[in-house]
């Protein structure tokens, strides 16, 4: 049996932010997971950068790129969560004003 939460009427449809933002967040996170698994993409010795073979410096270059994609995905997720909280009548997060 479902229990109605605070600020929500019993029997009211569940509201959830889905679609665009969730898809973008998923794609941003998937890049960081799938790209390192595609070894044939970077399985070569040339071109060299500073004497390092391609497969080394490509993987090292992925670290800041994937970190940046993760930060962007996290920020989008926070923004989506804030909008969802407003739509169901919950108060904003306590640190919502200082994180932008």
C-alpha positions in Angstrom: 0.0 0.0 0.0 1.4 3.4 -1.0 1.7 6.1 1.6 1.3 9.7 0.5 4.4 11.8 1.4 4.3 15.3 2.8 2.9 17.8 0.4 1.4 15.1 -1.9 -2.2 14.1 -2.1 -3.1 10.5 -2.0 -3.7 9.2 -5.5 -1.9 12.0 -7.2 0.2 10.9 -10.1 3.9 10.6 -9.4 5.9 13.4 -11.0 9.4 12.7 -12.1 11.8 14.7 -14.3 12.6 12.3 -17.1 13.5 12.6 -20.7 16.0 15.2 -21.9 18.0 15.8 -18.8 18.2 12.2 -17.8 19.2 11.2 -21.3 22.0 13.8 -21.4 23.3 12.8 -18.0 23.3 9.1 -19.1 25.2 9.9 -22.3 27.8 12.0 -20.5 28.4 9.2 -18.0 28.3 6.5 -20.7 31.1 8.2 -22.6 33.4 7.8 -19.6 32.6 4.2 -19.2 32.4 3.0 -22.8 35.3 4.9 -24.4 38.0 3.3 -22.3 36.5 -0.2 -23.0 36.9 0.4 -26.8 40.5 -0.7 -26.8 40.8 -0.9 -30.7 40.2 2.9 -30.7 43.5 3.6 -29.0 45.4 0.4 -29.6 48.4 1.9 -31.5 51.9 3.1 -30.9 51.7 6.2 -33.1 51.3 9.1 -32.9 53.7 9.7 -30.0 53.4 12.7 -27.7 56.5 13.6 -25.8 57.9 10.1 -26.4 54.8 8.4 -25.0 52.9 6.0 -27.2 49.4 6.9 -28.2 47.7 4.3 -26.0 49.4 5.8 -22.9 48.7 9.5 -23.5 45.2 8.9 -24.8 44.3 7.2 -21.5 45.9 9.9 -19.5 44.1 12.5 -21.6 40.8 10.7 -20.8 41.1 11.4 -17.1 40.4 15.2 -17.1 37.9 14.8 -20.0 35.9 12.2 -18.1 36.2 14.2 -14.9 34.8 17.3 -16.6 31.9 15.2 -18.2 31.1 13.8 -14.7 31.0 17.3 -13.2 28.7 18.5 -15.9 26.4 15.5 -15.5 26.3 16.0 -11.7 25.4 19.7 -12.1 22.6 18.8 -14.6 21.4 16.2 -12.2 21.3 18.7 -9.3 19.4 21.2 -11.4 16.9 18.5 -12.4 16.5 17.4 -8.8 15.8 21.0 -7.7 13.1 21.3 -10.3 11.6 18.0 -9.3 11.5 19.0 -5.7 9.7 22.2 -6.5 7.2 20.3 -8.7 6.2 18.0 -5.8 6.1 20.8 -3.2 9.3 19.9 -1.3 11.5 22.7 0.0 14.7 23.5 -1.8 17.9 21.8 -0.8 19.7 23.6 2.1 22.8 24.2 0.0 21.0 24.9 -3.3 21.8 28.7 -3.2 25.5 28.2 -2.8 26.3 25.6 -5.4 25.8 27.6 -8.6 
